[in-house]
Amino acid sequence: MAIQEDEGNRVLVADSIGNGGLRIFKEAGLSYALEPTIEPNHLLEIIHNYSALIVRGRTKVTRELITKGHRLRVIGRAGVGLDNIDLEAATEAKVKVLNTPEAPTQAVAELVFGLLLALARGICNGDRSIKSKQWNKSSSLGTELFGKKLGVLGFGRIGRRVAELGKAFGMHVLGYDIIQVDPAVTSKLDVRIVDLHTMLRESDIVTLHIPLTAETTNLLSKNLLDMMKPGAFLINASRGGIIDENALYAALASKNLGGAALDVFGEEPPNSYKLVSLPNVVCTPHIGSQTRETQEAAGVEIAQKTINALGSKKL
């Protein structure tokens, strides 16, 4: 069902989304402007013209931006995390904030195991060796995942999918979440739910799947990192600010931890490359949801949710 195209129903798409989402806006008769490289100052100048703003992780939706967007009724994030949106300011302005938590589940879970396998099997070292015309086979001595304990910190959609993949590799999975996990889920997945300290002490690999909030900022501090098994691996494809990166550097440089695989950082791009320069670190530039399938699904989902929130009937 199409909605009436008018000044009150204009959408600004400030980051790239899948073509499917744009097609849905068009089919609904909804006016939109695609500005995937818009700069913050320009965005501030034009936001007053729009009733909905669609972003991904690049665009920062600040209090100032929300205040200037006096027509804003909807902010849509084509993705999961909302840490780039001032939620308090949006609530005060009575602006609805939407996201697409289902879309990136498979992509992020697969990346976790891509990073983990690269770390565990020395794949990046082997790649660099051959490309530098060397044959340093010994530098790629690795470890197998089979039989290892995988600690999944955060047992939402992505955490549960990671647990499923871990079981497929023959791993023993430990789960932790601040929200009680349904026993039917843990029974089906054959996962043991434990407290955080137990997970850190027992796991050979810990993977993070929690949002960045005031409570989780620098959650993995020196004290908690020191609890981890000597030689354990740490994987982070959630949000960078969850780990104290200075403490992580010290733990990796001293070999107290065996390695880390990082897709996210406290500052993106990092303001220092000291951490990622360590030989026992594998890293990627926040590509957890960077698959064609996820981008298409997120675009479609956020477009549908935005249309519904603006008062149209479902397509």
Backbone torsions as a table, in degrees:
resi	resn	phi	psi	omega
1	MET	NA	130.7	179.8
2	ALA	-82.3	152.5	174.2
3	ILE	-111.3	158.4	-176.6
4	GLN	-67.4	132.3	178.1
5	GLU	-85.9	117.3	178.7
6	ASP	-153.1	177.9	-176.3
7	GLU	-63.5	-25.1	-178.4
8	GLY	-82.1	-7.3	-177.7
9	ASN	-125.6	50.2	177.7
10	ARG	-103.4	138.1	-177.0
11	VAL	-116.8	134.3	173.6
12	LEU	-107.5	118.2	177.1
13	VAL	-96.8	102.7	-170.3
14	ALA	-93.7	-5.1	174.7
15	ASP	-138.9	161.8	-178.9
16	SER	-66.2	134.8	170.9
17	ILE	-131.9	168.4	-178.7
18	GLY	-62.8	152.5	-179.2
19	ASN	-62.3	-26.8	179.3
20	GLY	-61.1	-38.0	178.2
21	GLY	-66.9	-42.2	178.0
22	LEU	-64.2	-38.2	178.4
23	ARG	-63.4	-38.1	179.0
24	ILE	-65.9	-41.6	176.2
25	PHE	-58.9	-44.8	-177.6
26	LYS	-64.5	-45.2	-178.4
27	GLU	-66.0	-26.6	178.4
28	ALA	-83.1	-2.7	-178.8
29	GLY	74.3	24.0	-176.6
30	LEU	-97.1	126.0	-179.7
31	SER	-72.9	130.4	177.8
32	TYR	-139.6	154.1	174.2
33	ALA	-119.7	130.5	180.0
34	LEU	-100.8	112.7	-177.9
35	GLU	-132.9	68.1	-170.7
36	PRO	-71.3	-9.0	178.4
37	THR	-121.5	19.9	-175.8
38	ILE	-60.6	138.7	-179.9
39	GLU	-87.5	154.0	-176.3
40	PRO	-54.3	-43.2	-177.8
41	ASN	-65.6	-40.2	177.9
42	HIS	-66.5	-39.8	178.5
43	LEU	-60.0	-41.9	177.8
44	LEU	-61.1	-35.0	-177.1
45	GLU	-71.5	-30.4	-172.0
46	ILE	-111.7	-5.9	-172.0
47	ILE	-62.6	-25.0	-178.4
48	HIS	-64.9	-13.6	-178.8
49	ASN	-85.4	-4.3	-167.9
50	TYR	-124.3	146.2	177.9
51	SER	-97.1	-14.2	178.1
52	ALA	-142.6	143.1	179.0
53	LEU	-125.7	125.8	178.8
54	ILE	-109.8	128.1	-179.5
55	VAL	-135.1	168.6	164.9
56	ARG	-117.4	-135.8	-177.1
57	GLY	-88.1	-19.4	-175.0
58	ARG	-68.0	-46.1	-173.3
59	THR	-81.2	129.4	177.2
60	LYS	-95.1	119.2	-179.1
61	VAL	-96.7	93.2	-173.6
62	THR	-88.0	171.0	175.2
63	ARG	-59.9	-41.9	-179.9
64	GLU	-60.8	-42.8	-179.8
65	LEU	-63.8	-44.0	-180.0
66	ILE	-64.4	-40.3	179.3
67	THR	-63.1	-41.7	179.7
68	LYS	-72.4	-24.1	178.8
69	GLY	-84.3	68.2	-172.5
70	HIS	-68.6	-14.3	174.4
71	ARG	-94.1	-6.6	-174.7
72	LEU	-60.8	130.8	173.1
73	ARG	-120.0	-22.1	-175.6
74	VAL	-141.5	135.8	166.7
75	ILE	-119.7	121.4	-178.2
76	GLY	-112.3	128.4	177.3
77	ARG	-107.5	113.4	177.2
78	ALA	-78.2	78.5	-175.7
79	GLY	161.5	-168.8	-174.6
80	VAL	-97.7	-60.0	-171.6
81	GLY	-64.8	143.1	-179.9
82	LEU	-116.6	16.6	-175.6
83	ASP	-72.3	-11.0	175.2
84	ASN	-92.7	8.1	179.6
85	ILE	-121.2	131.3	176.9
86	ASP	-76.3	94.1	-174.6
87	LEU	-68.4	-34.6	179.0
88	GLU	-64.1	-44.3	179.0
89	ALA	-65.1	-38.7	178.7
90	ALA	-64.4	-41.9	178.5
91	THR	-62.7	-44.5	180.0
92	GLU	-62.2	-36.2	-178.8
93	ALA	-86.2	1.2	-179.2
94	LYS	59.1	40.1	176.4
95	VAL	-99.9	127.5	-179.6
96	LYS	-77.4	131.4	178.5
97	VAL	-108.5	126.0	-177.9
98	LEU	-120.1	152.6	172.5
99	ASN	-144.9	-176.8	-175.5
100	THR	-129.2	72.6	-172.7
101	PRO	-66.5	-23.7	-176.6
102	GLU	-78.2	-32.3	-167.5
103	ALA	-58.3	-45.9	-171.3
104	PRO	-91.0	7.5	-172.4
105	THR	-53.5	-54.7	-176.4
106	GLN	-66.3	-42.0	-176.9
107	ALA	-61.8	-46.0	-178.6
108	VAL	-67.7	-42.0	179.7
109	ALA	-61.2	-41.3	178.3
110	GLU	-66.0	-39.0	178.8
111	LEU	-63.4	-39.7	178.0
112	VAL	-53.0	-45.6	-178.2
113	PHE	-77.3	-27.1	171.7
114	GLY	-63.4	-46.5	178.2
115	LEU	-63.8	-44.0	-177.8
116	LEU	-63.9	-43.4	178.9
117	LEU	-66.1	-39.0	177.5
118	ALA	-61.2	-39.9	-179.5
119	LEU	-72.4	-48.0	-174.6
120	ALA	-68.7	-32.1	-175.7
121	ARG	-105.3	6.4	177.4
122	GLY	62.8	32.4	-175.5
123	ILE	-62.9	-42.3	-178.3
124	CYS	-67.1	-39.2	177.1
125	ASN	-62.4	-42.2	179.0
126	GLY	-64.5	-40.5	178.2
127	ASP	-61.8	-47.7	179.4
128	ARG	-63.0	-37.1	-179.2
129	SER	-60.2	-51.3	-177.1
130	ILE	-67.8	-39.6	-179.4
131	LYS	-67.3	-21.0	175.6
132	SER	-96.4	16.1	175.5
133	LYS	64.0	35.9	175.6
134	GLN	-120.0	167.8	-179.8
135	TRP	-133.6	63.5	-174.8
136	ASN	-87.3	73.1	-176.8
137	LYS	-61.4	-37.5	-176.4
138	SER	-66.1	-25.5	-178.9
139	SER	-73.1	-11.6	-179.8
140	SER	-106.8	21.1	174.0
141	LEU	-63.8	122.3	-173.7
142	GLY	-122.4	-162.4	178.8
143	THR	-136.1	151.5	-178.8
144	GLU	-89.8	153.8	177.8
145	LEU	-82.9	-29.0	-176.4
146	PHE	-56.0	128.4	176.9
147	GLY	84.4	-8.1	-179.7
148	LYS	-79.8	159.1	176.8
149	LYS	-93.2	122.7	179.5
150	LEU	-105.9	116.5	177.5
151	GLY	-94.9	119.4	-178.7
152	VAL	-105.4	105.6	-176.9
153	LEU	-92.8	102.5	-173.3
154	GLY	107.8	110.8	-170.4
155	PHE	-116.3	46.8	173.4
156	GLY	-85.6	-152.9	-176.5
157	ARG	-56.9	-50.2	-176.7
158	ILE	-69.6	-43.7	178.9
159	GLY	-58.0	-41.0	179.1
160	ARG	-67.1	-38.3	178.8
161	ARG	-67.5	-38.5	175.3
162	VAL	-61.0	-40.8	177.9
163	ALA	-60.9	-42.4	178.3
164	GLU	-60.4	-44.3	179.5
165	LEU	-67.3	-37.0	176.9
166	GLY	-60.7	-42.3	177.8
167	LYS	-63.2	-36.0	178.6
168	ALA	-64.2	-27.7	176.6
169	PHE	-85.4	1.0	-179.6
170	GLY	80.0	26.2	-179.5
171	MET	-92.1	156.6	172.7
172	HIS	-95.5	122.5	-170.9
173	VAL	-105.4	129.8	171.9
174	LEU	-109.5	139.0	-179.4
175	GLY	-122.2	147.5	174.2
176	TYR	-142.3	138.2	173.9
177	ASP	-155.6	149.3	177.7
178	ILE	-72.7	-20.5	176.4
179	ILE	-96.5	136.9	-178.7
180	GLN	-60.6	130.9	-179.3
181	VAL	-89.8	135.4	180.0
182	ASP	-58.0	122.6	179.1
183	PRO	-56.5	-29.5	178.4
184	ALA	-64.5	-35.1	178.7
185	VAL	-69.0	-46.6	-178.4
186	THR	-66.4	-34.6	178.0
187	SER	-66.9	-43.7	-179.9
188	LYS	-63.2	-39.8	-177.5
189	LEU	-87.8	-7.8	-176.4
190	ASP	57.4	53.3	-178.0
191	VAL	-114.7	139.7	176.6
192	ARG	-99.2	119.9	178.3
193	ILE	-86.2	128.0	-176.8
194	VAL	-133.6	172.3	173.5
195	ASP	-79.2	166.4	-173.0
196	LEU	-60.8	-44.4	-177.2
197	HIS	-64.4	-40.0	177.4
198	THR	-62.1	-43.6	179.2
199	MET	-58.6	-47.3	-177.0
200	LEU	-64.8	-38.4	-177.3
201	ARG	-73.0	-33.0	-172.2
202	GLU	-96.6	-24.4	-170.1
203	SER	-79.1	139.7	171.5
204	ASP	-80.6	-29.8	177.2
205	ILE	-135.1	134.3	174.2
206	VAL	-118.7	129.0	178.0
207	THR	-121.9	135.5	-172.5
208	LEU	-99.2	133.2	179.5
209	HIS	-145.3	59.5	-179.2
210	ILE	-130.8	156.6	179.1
211	PRO	-76.5	162.4	174.4
212	LEU	-90.8	114.7	178.4
213	THR	-132.9	179.1	176.0
214	ALA	-59.8	-34.9	-177.5
215	GLU	-76.9	-28.7	-176.2
216	THR	-99.2	-5.3	178.0
217	THR	-62.2	124.7	-176.9
218	ASN	56.2	30.7	177.7
219	LEU	-56.8	-44.5	177.7
220	LEU	-82.2	80.6	-178.5
221	SER	-87.2	179.8	178.2
222	LYS	-56.7	-43.0	-177.8
223	ASN	-60.6	-43.8	-179.4
224	LEU	-73.8	-38.4	177.0
225	LEU	-61.9	-35.6	178.6
226	ASP	-67.2	-21.0	178.0
227	MET	-76.0	-19.3	-175.1
228	MET	-68.9	154.7	178.5
229	LYS	-56.4	138.6	172.1
230	PRO	-57.3	129.6	179.5
231	GLY	84.2	3.5	-178.6
232	ALA	-71.1	159.3	176.2
233	PHE	-103.3	146.0	175.8
234	LEU	-122.6	128.1	-179.0
235	ILE	-117.0	131.4	176.7
236	ASN	-133.8	108.3	173.8
237	ALA	-123.8	29.2	179.7
238	SER	-108.4	-84.2	177.1
239	ARG	-141.0	138.7	-172.3
240	GLY	-67.8	-34.8	-175.6
241	GLY	-67.7	-4.2	-179.2
242	ILE	-72.4	-26.5	-177.8
243	ILE	-106.0	136.0	170.1
244	ASP	-73.6	104.1	-171.5
245	GLU	-68.6	-28.5	175.7
246	ASN	-67.6	-42.3	177.9
247	ALA	-66.9	-36.9	178.4
248	LEU	-65.8	-42.1	177.7
249	TYR	-57.1	-46.5	-178.7
250	ALA	-62.4	-41.7	-178.8
251	ALA	-66.8	-35.1	-179.9
252	LEU	-78.8	-41.0	-179.4
253	ALA	-64.9	-33.1	179.2
254	SER	-85.0	-4.6	-178.1
255	LYS	67.3	15.9	171.5
256	ASN	-62.0	-37.3	170.5
257	LEU	-102.7	144.4	-178.5
258	GLY	-75.0	-29.8	-179.0
259	GLY	176.0	168.0	176.8
260	ALA	-139.9	145.1	174.2
261	ALA	-122.4	120.6	-170.1
262	LEU	-126.8	126.3	172.5
263	ASP	-105.2	-9.7	-174.4
264	VAL	-137.3	154.8	-175.4
265	PHE	-141.9	158.7	179.0
266	GLY	-60.3	-37.6	172.6
267	GLU	-121.3	132.6	-179.0
268	GLU	-128.0	119.1	-5.5
269	PRO	-62.6	159.6	-178.8
270	PRO	-59.3	142.3	176.4
271	ASN	-82.9	-8.4	174.1
272	SER	-144.5	140.1	-179.7
273	TYR	-105.4	17.0	-180.0
274	LYS	-61.5	-46.0	-178.0
275	LEU	-63.7	-48.5	-174.4
276	VAL	-75.0	-11.3	177.9
277	SER	-78.4	-11.8	179.7
278	LEU	-66.3	142.2	-177.5
279	PRO	-68.6	-19.4	-180.0
280	ASN	-100.0	26.3	175.3
281	VAL	-120.7	129.3	171.0
282	VAL	-110.3	134.8	-174.9
283	CYS	-143.1	153.6	176.1
284	THR	-138.9	156.8	-173.1
285	PRO	-88.6	64.6	176.3
286	HIS	54.1	61.7	-176.1
287	ILE	-111.0	17.5	-175.9
288	GLY	-51.9	-41.4	-178.5
289	SER	-103.7	13.0	-176.2
290	GLN	-85.8	66.2	169.5
291	THR	-126.5	153.8	179.5
292	ARG	-59.0	-40.6	-176.7
293	GLU	-65.7	-43.6	-178.7
294	THR	-68.1	-42.9	-179.7
295	GLN	-61.9	-39.5	178.0
296	GLU	-66.1	-46.5	-178.5
297	ALA	-63.9	-42.0	-179.6
298	ALA	-66.0	-39.9	178.7
299	GLY	-63.3	-44.7	178.7
300	VAL	-63.3	-45.3	-176.6
301	GLU	-65.4	-43.9	-177.9
302	ILE	-71.1	-31.8	177.3
303	ALA	-65.8	-45.6	179.7
304	GLN	-62.2	-43.8	-179.4
305	LYS	-66.0	-38.2	180.0
306	THR	-66.9	-44.3	178.3
307	ILE	-59.5	-44.7	180.0
308	ASN	-65.1	-39.9	-179.3
309	ALA	-67.9	-27.4	178.5
310	LEU	-81.8	0.8	172.8
311	GLY	100.8	11.6	178.6
312	SER	-86.9	169.9	172.0
313	LYS	-84.6	157.2	179.3
314	LYS	-62.6	144.1	177.9
315	LEU	-71.6	NA	NA
